[in-house]
Amino acid sequence: MLHVDVLTIFPEMFAPVTGSSILKQAQAKGLVQIDVHNLRDYTHNKRRTVDDRPYGGGPGMVIKPEPIFEAVEAIEATCHSSGKPRSRPGCQIVLMAPQGQVLTQALAQELSTLSHLVMLCGHYEGVDERIRQALVDREISIGDYVLTGGELPAMVVMDCVVRLIPGVLGHEHATVEESFSAGLLEYPHYTRPPVFRGMAVPEVLRCGNHEQIAIWRKLQALARTLSQRPDLTTPPPGSFAEGEARSFRPSAASGGEPGGGANDRSRIHNASRGA
């Protein structure tokens, strides 16, 4: 089971997320435990102060080291007899920060194998540097932009990580074929009705031939990746994958979606026969 501890000055932000959808189900199944801690509970004055002015001047306020150190030490004492989470394999303290390592599916997969994850949510101008030096195992960012605090990124990381834990999602292969899992974006999905406002579900998906469907999905995933995220993969020039992907790029004839036109369907059938 993964145990997640979140340290924040806005704990009320987390209840709607941790109490809904997949995160709620994962906790009900006993696959994850999420505890949110108010940093103000680890202060020692009437105003419950967690921040102060930065040394050297400048705008904004900085999160003080004392509340975070005390909160982490309290968690360590509760969860680990040694009092040192990093002395126990499978435990990491993560700081949500815009200068951190950018979250990817691969990083989320790595974090999903941990047994204990402590997430520190910065705010204002950031946290005292001594927190990074003495406590933090890694810093994580969800993109090259700045948010008001680390709470929203922490929720994104939690959702991304928890859904990868075996047993959380209903189907064992649910996370295998989705975007980024194999270095490609996910193929298009369709459901009933077969025709909606003149837009038909591709014939190959209704033919019942699983081999043809698998080929179609692989080509669609490659085409979508080359069209929308070419940075993720670059097939060798002149290869089958490169040529097929280029021919499957969205066009007006296919209604803006790869594989929507009759020519696309015939290419799929030809490709499946050639395979």
N, C-alpha and C positions, 0 to 999 in steps of 0.2 A: 504493500500500500504506500502511496505517495502522501507525505504529510507536508502541507504548504502553510507556512506562517507568513503573514503580511504585516509589515509595520508601516503605519500611515497616520497622518493627523486628520484624515477624513474617512474614518471607518464606515460611516453610513453610506458611502458611495458603493460599497461592495455588495450589500445585501441583495439588491435586485438582480445582480449578475450571478452570484454564487447560489442564490435561491431559485434559479430558473434553469430550464432546459437541461443540457448535457451535464453541466457542473452539478446541478441538483441531483440528477440521476446517478452520477458517479459517486457522490457522497452516500446516497441511499443504498448503493450496492456495496459500500464498504471498500471501494477501490481508491478513494482519495479522502483525506481529511483537510479541511481548509479552516484555519483560524486567523481572524483579523484582529490586530492589536492596535489600540489607540496610543500613539507615542506620548500623548499628554498624561497618560497614566504613570509615566516614568519621569515626571518632573517633580520639583520639590518647592514650589512657591505657589502662592494663592492664584496667580494668573496662569499657572500651568504653561509657562513659557517654553517654547521649543526652538526659537530662533533668536538671532542677535545680529547686530551690524557687522559687516565684514571688516577685518583688519586691512588697512591701506586705503580705506574709503571706497566709494563706488555706490551704485544704486542697489536697491533691494536688500533682502535679508538672507541669512545663511542658517540652515538647520544646525543646531548645536550638537556636539558629539555626545554629551552626557546621556540624553534620553535614548539615543540609538544604542549606545554601548550597554546601558542598563537593560534595555529591552532584549537585546540579543543574548546577554548573559542570563537573563531570566529564562529565556527559551532554552538555552543550552542546559541549564540546570534541570529543567523539567524533562527534556527529551533525551538527554545524554548523560549518563552517569559520570563520564569523564569531564563534563563541562566544556568540551571543545568539539563542536560539530565536525570540524575538518579532520579531527583525529579518527573519525568514523567514516569509512568509505560510503559513498552515496549521499553525502550531505554537501550542499553548497549555499553560500550567502551571495545573493545577486542584488546589485544596485541598478534600478531603472534610471538610465541617464542617456541624453542625446548623443554623448560621445562614446557610447558603448558599442559592443559588437552588434551588428544588425541582425535581428531575428530572422531566421530562415527555417524551412521545414527540417533541415538536417540538424540544426541546433535544437529545435523543439523535440525531435526524436531523441537526441542525447539527454535532454533534461527529463524526458518521460521515464528514463531508466533509473532516476535517482530515488532514494527513499525519503529524503527530507530536503525541502527547498525553502529558504528564508528570503523573502522579497522585501527590499527596502525601497520605499517610495519617497523620493526627494520632492522638494517643493521650493517655491520662491527662487532664489538664485542658485540653489543647489545645496549640497551638504558639505560640512567641514571636511577638508582633505584627509584628516587623520582617520576618518571613518573608512575611506578607501584603503589607506595604508595598512590598517590593523585588522579590519573585519572582512572586507569584500573579496570574494573569490573571482568574480567576474562582473562586468557591467554589460547590460543589454539595452539596446535601442530598438524601437520599432520603425525607424525611418529617419531620414535626414531633415528633420524639422523639430521645432520646439513646442512642447505643450506646457500647460500651467503647472502640472505636477506629474509624478510617476504613477498615479493611481490608474489612469486609463491604460497606459502601456502594461501595467501589471496584470490587469484583467485580460488583455489580449494574449499575453504570454500564458496565463493560466488556462484559458480556453484552448489555445493552440496545443499546449502540452498535455492536458488531461485527456483530450479526445484521442490521443495516440496510445494511451495506456490500454493494454489488451483487456477486452471485456467491457470497456466503457461504451463503445458503439455497438449496435445490434449485430452487424454483419462483420465477420472476421476479416473480410477483405475490404472493408469500407474505406480504409485509409491508404490502401495499396495503389489504387488507380487514380486518385485525385491529383490535382495540380501540384507540381513540384516534387511529388514522391519519386518519380523516375526521371527528373530533370526536364519534364515537359509540362505544359499546361494540360488541363483535363479536356477530353473530347466533349462535344455537345450532347445534351440530354433532351429527350422528348418523352411525352406521355400522351394519354388520350385527351382529346379526340384525334383521330388520324389526320383529319384536315380541319384547320381552323382559319377562317377568313381567307381562304384561298391558299394558305400555306400548309403544305403536306409534310408529314413525317417521311424522311427518306425511305425509299422502298427497301433498301438493304436491311433496315432495322425491323422490317415486318416480314422478311422472307423466312425466318426461322433457321437460317444457316449460320451456325455459331462461328464457323471459320471465317466466312465473309464479314460478319459483324466485327470480329476481332481485328481483321485487317482494316476495315473502315475506321474503327476507333483509333487505331494506331496512326493511320494517316491523318485523320482529323486532328489528333493531338499534336502531331508534328506541324501540320499546316497552321494551326492556331498559334503555336509557339513562335514559328517563324514570322507570322504576321503581327502578333501583338507583343512578344517578348523575344526578339531575335538574339538578345544578349545571353539567353539561357543555353542555346545550343547552336552550333554551326556545322551542319553536315558537310562532308567532303564535297568539293565541287564536282559535278557530273555524276554523283552517286544516285542510286534509285531513290533514296530518301529525299535528296535535294530536289530532284526533278519532279517527283510526285507531290511534294509539299508545295512547290511553286505552282503547280497546276491546280492545287486545291485551295489557293488563296480566295478569300471572299470576293464575290463579284456581283454585279447587278443582276446577272442572270440567275444567280443562286439565292437571291433574296437577302444578300448580305451575310449569309452564313456559309461556311465551307460545306460542300457536299449537298447543297440544296437543289441543284439543277439536274436535268436528265443526263448531261454529259458527265457529271460527277458520278452518277450512279453507274453509268456504263464503264467508266474507268475502274470503279470498285470491282465490278463483275469480271472485267478483264484481268485485273490484278489478282483476284482470287483464283482464276483459272490458271494464271501463270505461276502461281505459288504451288 
